[in-house]
Amino acid sequence: MKRFMLVAAVSLSFAGGASAEGFQPTNPECIAPAAPGGGFDLTCRITSQQLNELGIVGPTMRTTNLPGGIGAVAYNTIQARRADDPNVIIAVSTGSWVNLAQGKFGRFTENDVRWLGAIGADYGVLAVRKDSRFKTLQDFVDALKKDPGSVTIGAGGTVGSQDWMKPALVAKAAGVDPRKMRYLSYEGGGEALAALLGGTIDAVPGDASEVQGQLEAGEIRVLATFSDKRLPGVFADVPTAKEAGYDVEWPIVRGFYAPPKITDEQYAYWIDALKKLNADPRWQKVRSDQGLFEYDLVGADFDAFAKQRTDAFRKLAAEVGLKTTGN
């Protein structure tokens, strides 16, 4: 079983060597490529707010939700209508690279945008209702072994998406064919959590930052985190999947990309903005309060990382029996 570890490097470089001086955005916008309430929405809203409040971006920066295909609609919209628009940045996560690896963004690949940088990292979790019959991850696995169709799993994205991959890797490690899991697709983590609380589904393989509020409120139980070690704060008592005997990790990088045809000067402006944001202690506190962890890769290094991750996910998708696409 492959383990996906976060790259430890932190870079302040950016491609092209262009100066960030000169260009200033007008009516800046952050696109969250999913419905409100999930990780993309969180990424855009807290970043936009802090870029404004810290005076890094002058004009008020708004967030626009553009759901569809967990990023596919936004990716294609940028290519078709806003390929040279320097006023927009688009939220991205590890899940976007999973979908790109499987050709779910149409004819476009990881080479068709300008990767800006990361503002934090998240980790996958497996959550159930507070009154669930599943008390531990092993309870969940035992039910899958007995009858994969008896457990209704729901999350953002379709079969093969990032959220599907989390329980799929656990199932595979337990000797269960992941393709036999009963999985319902939702347009983002917010909708999936609502379905969990409403009793439509049994489990949500979501992200720590998405479920933190419901965990604090006592509405859900988290069976495991897909992290290398236990997470702090409200997750301190939650075992990792590895502790439960399943060597599965799923770190989630959260960041942004820009349209492919913006200039080097415009690209440099947004790189500089993310550098300033990540370096500010006030942002670091906000990031921590939202359940995100430090991950400051930007510019050329983030570009290389995005492309390397996408290629790695092509190999992983093939391992679990999914179709992939070349780059």
C-alpha positions in Angstrom: 0.0 0.0 0.0 1.4 3.3 -1.0 1.6 6.1 1.5 1.3 9.6 0.4 3.5 11.9 2.6 3.5 15.6 2.5 6.7 17.1 1.1 8.5 18.9 3.8 10.1 21.6 1.7 9.0 25.3 1.9 9.8 27.5 -1.0 9.6 31.2 -1.6 10.5 31.0 -5.2 8.3 31.6 -8.2 8.5 30.9 -11.9 9.6 33.4 -14.5 11.4 35.7 -12.1 8.9 38.5 -12.8 8.5 41.3 -10.3 5.1 41.5 -8.5 5.3 45.3 -8.8 3.0 47.1 -11.3 0.0 44.8 -11.6 -2.9 45.3 -9.3 -6.1 43.3 -9.5 -9.5 44.9 -10.1 -12.5 43.2 -8.6 -10.5 40.2 -7.4 -12.3 36.9 -7.1 -11.7 33.5 -5.6 -13.7 30.6 -7.2 -14.6 27.7 -4.9 -15.4 24.9 -7.4 -18.0 23.2 -5.3 -21.2 24.0 -3.3 -20.8 26.0 0.0 -19.8 24.2 3.1 -16.9 22.1 2.0 -13.1 22.4 1.8 -13.0 24.4 -1.4 -15.4 26.9 0.0 -13.4 27.1 3.3 -10.2 27.6 1.3 -11.6 30.5 -0.6 -13.5 32.3 2.1 -10.8 32.4 4.8 -8.1 33.2 2.3 -10.1 36.0 0.7 -11.0 37.4 4.1 -7.4 37.4 5.3 -5.9 38.8 2.1 -8.3 41.8 2.6 -8.0 42.2 6.4 -4.2 42.0 6.3 -4.0 44.5 3.5 -2.3 42.2 1.1 -4.9 42.6 -1.6 -6.4 46.1 -1.8 -9.8 45.7 -3.5 -12.4 43.6 -1.7 -11.9 40.0 -2.8 -15.1 38.0 -3.2 -15.8 34.3 -3.2 -17.9 32.7 -6.0 -19.1 29.1 -5.8 -19.0 27.3 -9.1 -20.0 23.7 -8.4 -19.9 20.8 -10.8 -17.8 17.7 -11.1 -15.8 18.6 -8.0 -13.7 21.1 -9.9 -14.4 20.1 -13.5 -16.9 22.9 -14.3 -14.6 25.5 -12.9 -11.5 24.1 -14.6 -13.3 24.1 -18.0 -14.9 27.5 -17.4 -11.5 29.1 -16.8 -10.1 27.5 -20.0 -13.1 28.6 -22.2 -13.9 32.0 -20.8 -11.2 33.4 -18.5 -7.9 32.0 -19.7 -6.2 35.4 -19.5 -8.1 36.9 -16.5 -5.6 38.0 -13.9 -8.3 38.9 -11.3 -9.3 35.3 -10.5 -7.7 32.5 -8.5 -9.3 29.1 -8.1 -9.2 26.8 -5.1 -7.6 23.4 -5.6 -6.8 20.4 -3.4 -5.3 17.0 -3.6 -8.7 15.8 -4.8 -8.4 17.9 -7.9 -5.2 16.0 -8.9 -6.9 12.7 -8.3 -9.7 13.7 -10.7 -7.2 15.1 -13.3 -5.4 11.8 -13.2 -8.6 10.0 -14.2 -9.5 12.4 -17.0 -12.5 13.8 -15.1 -11.7 17.3 -16.2 -12.3 16.5 -19.9 -9.5 17.1 -22.3 -7.6 19.3 -20.0 -4.6 18.1 -17.9 -2.4 19.4 -15.1 -0.4 21.3 -17.7 -3.3 23.6 -18.6 -3.2 26.1 -15.7 -0.6 28.0 -13.7 -0.2 26.5 -10.2 0.1 29.2 -7.6 0.7 27.7 -4.2 -0.6 26.2 -1.0 -2.0 27.9 2.0 -2.3 24.9 4.3 -2.8 21.1 4.6 -5.7 19.0 5.8 -6.1 15.3 6.5 -8.7 12.8 5.6 -11.0 11.4 8.2 -13.8 8.8 8.4 -16.8 10.2 10.3 -20.1 8.7 11.4 -23.1 10.0 13.4 -22.8 10.1 17.1 -25.3 7.3 17.5 -23.7 5.1 14.8 -23.4 1.3 15.1 -19.8 1.8 14.2 -17.7 2.6 17.3 -14.3 2.0 15.8 -12.7 1.7 12.4 -12.6 -2.0 12.8 -16.4 -2.1 13.2 -16.6 -0.3 9.9 -14.2 -2.7 8.2 -15.9 -5.8 9.7 -19.2 -4.6 8.1 -17.5 -4.1 4.7 -16.1 -7.6 4.9 -19.4 -9.1 5.7 -21.3 -7.2 3.0 -19.8 -4.2 1.3 -23.3 -3.1 0.2 -24.6 -2.9 3.7 -22.6 0.3 4.5 -23.7 3.4 2.7 -20.8 5.8 2.2 -21.2 9.3 0.9 -19.0 12.2 0.1 -18.1 14.8 -2.4 -17.2 13.5 -5.8 -17.9 10.3 -7.7 -16.3 6.8 -7.6 -12.6 7.3 -8.0 -12.6 10.8 -6.3 -10.4 11.7 -3.4 -13.1 11.0 -0.8 -13.9 7.6 -2.4 -10.2 6.8 -2.3 -10.0 7.0 1.5 -12.3 4.1 2.3 -11.3 2.3 -0.9 -7.7 2.1 0.4 -8.9 0.8 3.8 -11.1 -1.7 2.0 -8.3 -2.9 -0.2 -6.0 -3.3 2.8 -8.7 -5.4 4.4 -9.1 -7.6 1.3 -12.4 -6.1 0.2 -12.9 -5.1 -3.5 -13.3 -1.3 -3.3 -15.5 -1.3 -6.3 -18.2 -3.2 -4.3 -18.6 -0.4 -1.8 -22.0 1.4 -1.8 -21.1 5.0 -2.5 -23.3 8.0 -2.9 -21.9 11.1 -4.6 -22.6 14.7 -3.3 -21.5 18.1 -4.6 -19.1 18.9 -1.8 -18.5 18.1 1.8 -21.3 20.3 3.2 -23.9 18.3 1.4 -22.4 15.0 2.5 -22.4 16.0 6.1 -26.0 17.0 5.9 -26.8 13.6 4.5 -24.9 11.9 7.3 -26.7 13.9 10.0 -30.0 13.3 8.3 -29.5 9.5 8.3 -29.2 9.1 4.5 -25.7 7.6 4.7 -23.7 5.7 7.3 -20.3 7.3 6.9 -18.5 10.3 5.4 -14.9 10.0 4.4 -14.3 13.8 4.6 -11.6 16.1 5.8 -10.6 17.2 9.3 -11.3 20.9 8.6 -14.8 20.1 7.2 -16.0 18.0 10.1 -14.3 19.9 13.0 -17.4 22.0 13.8 -19.7 19.0 14.0 -17.2 17.0 16.1 -16.9 19.9 18.5 -20.7 20.1 18.7 -20.9 16.4 19.5 -23.0 15.5 16.4 -20.5 13.1 14.9 -17.9 10.5 15.8 -14.6 10.3 13.9 -13.5 6.7 13.6 -10.0 7.5 12.3 -7.8 10.2 10.8 -5.7 9.4 7.8 -2.7 11.2 9.1 0.8 10.0 10.0 0.2 10.8 13.7 -2.7 11.9 15.8 -4.0 15.4 15.1 -4.1 18.0 17.9 -7.0 19.8 19.5 -10.5 18.2 19.2 -9.0 15.3 17.2 -6.4 14.4 20.0 -8.4 11.3 21.1 -9.1 10.1 17.6 -6.8 7.2 16.5 -5.1 7.2 13.2 -6.0 4.5 10.7 -2.5 3.1 11.2 -3.1 2.7 14.9 -6.2 0.6 13.9 -4.0 -1.6 11.7 -4.6 0.0 8.3 -1.5 1.7 6.9 -3.5 4.4 5.0 -2.6 8.1 5.0 -4.3 10.8 3.0 -2.9 14.3 3.5 -4.8 17.0 1.6 -2.9 20.1 0.3 -5.1 23.2 -0.1 -4.2 26.0 -2.4 -4.8 27.8 -5.7 -4.2 27.9 -9.4 -4.5 30.7 -11.9 -5.7 30.9 -15.5 -3.1 29.6 -18.0 -2.6 32.8 -20.1 -2.0 35.4 -17.4 1.4 37.2 -17.7 4.4 36.4 -15.6 4.0 39.8 -13.8 0.4 38.9 -12.9 1.4 35.4 -11.8 4.1 37.0 -9.6 1.6 39.3 -8.0 -0.4 36.3 -6.7 2.7 34.4 -5.7 3.8 37.4 -3.7 0.4 37.7 -2.1 0.4 34.0 -0.9 4.0 34.4 0.4 3.0 37.4 2.5 -0.1 35.6 3.7 1.7 32.4 4.8 4.3 34.5 6.6 1.9 36.5 8.7 1.3 35.2 12.3 -2.3 36.4 12.2 -3.0 34.2 9.2 -1.2 31.3 10.9 -3.6 31.5 13.8 -6.7 31.7 11.6 -5.4 28.7 9.6 -4.9 26.7 12.8 -8.3 27.7 14.2 -9.9 26.3 11.0 -8.2 22.9 11.4 -5.5 23.5 8.7 -1.8 22.8 9.2 1.2 24.7 7.8 2.1 24.0 4.2 3.7 26.9 2.4 4.8 25.5 -1.0 4.5 28.2 -3.7 5.4 29.1 -7.2 7.7 26.8 -9.3 8.0 24.3 -6.5 4.2 24.0 -6.1 3.9 23.7 -9.9 6.3 20.8 -9.9 4.5 19.2 -6.9 1.1 19.4 -8.5 2.3 17.7 -11.6 4.2 15.0 -9.7 1.1 14.3 -7.5 -1.2 14.0 -10.5 1.2 11.5 -12.1 1.4 9.5 -8.8 -2.4 9.4 -8.6 -2.6 7.9 -12.1 -0.6 4.9 -10.8 -2.7 4.7 -7.6 -6.0 4.8 -9.6 -4.7 1.9 -11.8 -3.9 -0.1 -8.7 -7.5 0.0 -7.4 -8.9 -0.8 -10.8 -9.9 2.6 -12.2 -9.3 4.1 -15.6 -6.6 6.7 -15.9 -5.5 9.2 -18.6 -2.1 10.0 -19.8 -0.7 13.5 -19.6 
